[in-house]
Amino acid sequence: MSEKDKWYYDCINFESDAINLTFVHPWMTVSDANLLFEDAFERFQHMKKYHGWKTVWTLMNMSYGIWQREPEDHVRARLDLIKSKNGINS
């Protein structure tokens, strides 16, 4: 990730959204929620070529809304996939 991308990621800081996600899914830790946001950022950052960073921000907010409504087993499966991809043990 380039320094410019890192700066932007720090600016849009989804920490409060990660905390709010743990209120919707009480079994989830804040670090798990941050993993979801980091993965979404990695998947969507290449979309900045279409109308800039606002597109990335919009896609991440859409994902956040989906995670809020998804059942626990779907979110757990997504987290397991992210952790296995990154080599993180549960």
C-alpha positions as CSV (number, residue, x, y, z in Angstrom):
1,M,0.0,0.0,0.0
2,S,1.5,3.3,-1.0
3,E,1.9,6.2,1.5
4,K,-0.9,8.1,-0.1
5,D,-3.3,5.2,0.2
6,K,-2.3,4.6,3.8
7,W,-2.9,8.3,4.5
8,Y,-6.3,8.1,3.0
9,Y,-7.2,4.9,4.9
10,D,-6.2,6.7,8.2
11,C,-8.4,9.6,7.2
12,I,-11.5,7.6,6.6
13,N,-10.8,5.6,9.8
14,F,-13.6,3.1,10.3
15,E,-12.8,2.4,13.9
16,S,-16.1,3.7,15.2
17,D,-18.0,1.7,12.6
18,A,-16.0,-1.4,13.7
19,I,-17.0,-0.8,17.3
20,N,-20.7,-0.3,16.3
21,L,-20.5,-3.5,14.3
22,T,-19.7,-5.3,17.6
23,F,-22.9,-4.0,19.1
24,V,-24.9,-5.6,16.2
25,H,-22.9,-8.9,16.5
26,P,-22.0,-9.2,20.2
27,W,-19.9,-12.3,19.6
28,M,-17.5,-10.3,17.3
29,T,-14.4,-8.5,18.6
30,V,-13.3,-5.1,17.5
31,S,-10.2,-6.7,15.9
32,D,-12.5,-9.0,13.9
33,A,-14.6,-6.1,12.7
34,N,-11.4,-4.2,11.7
35,L,-10.3,-7.3,9.7
36,L,-13.6,-7.0,7.8
37,F,-12.9,-3.3,7.0
38,E,-9.3,-3.9,6.1
39,D,-10.2,-6.7,3.7
40,A,-12.9,-4.5,2.1
41,F,-10.4,-1.7,1.7
42,E,-8.0,-4.1,0.0
43,R,-10.7,-5.4,-2.3
44,F,-12.1,-2.0,-3.2
45,Q,-9.1,0.3,-3.3
46,H,-8.4,-0.4,-7.0
47,M,-11.9,1.1,-7.7
48,K,-10.5,4.6,-7.0
49,K,-9.8,4.9,-10.7
50,Y,-13.6,5.3,-11.1
51,H,-14.5,8.7,-9.7
52,G,-11.7,8.7,-7.0
53,W,-11.8,7.7,-3.3
54,K,-15.5,8.4,-3.0
55,T,-16.2,5.2,-4.9
56,V,-14.1,3.2,-2.4
57,W,-15.8,4.9,0.5
58,T,-19.2,4.1,-0.9
59,L,-18.4,0.5,-1.5
60,M,-17.0,0.1,2.0
61,N,-20.2,1.7,3.5
62,M,-22.3,-0.7,1.5
63,S,-20.3,-3.6,2.9
64,Y,-20.8,-2.2,6.4
65,G,-24.6,-2.1,5.9
66,I,-24.5,-5.7,4.6
67,W,-22.5,-6.9,7.5
68,Q,-25.0,-5.3,9.9
69,R,-27.8,-7.3,8.4
70,E,-26.1,-10.6,7.6
71,P,-26.7,-13.5,10.0
72,E,-24.0,-14.6,12.3
73,D,-23.0,-17.7,10.3
74,H,-22.4,-15.7,7.1
75,V,-20.2,-13.1,8.9
76,R,-18.3,-15.9,10.7
77,A,-17.7,-17.6,7.4
78,R,-16.4,-14.4,5.9
79,L,-14.1,-13.8,8.8
80,D,-12.8,-17.4,8.6
81,L,-12.1,-16.9,4.9
82,I,-10.2,-13.6,5.6
83,K,-8.2,-15.2,8.4
84,S,-7.3,-18.2,6.3
85,K,-6.2,-16.0,3.4
86,N,-4.1,-13.9,5.7
87,G,-2.7,-16.9,7.7
88,I,-4.3,-15.7,11.0
89,N,-5.4,-18.3,13.5
90,S,-8.8,-17.8,15.2
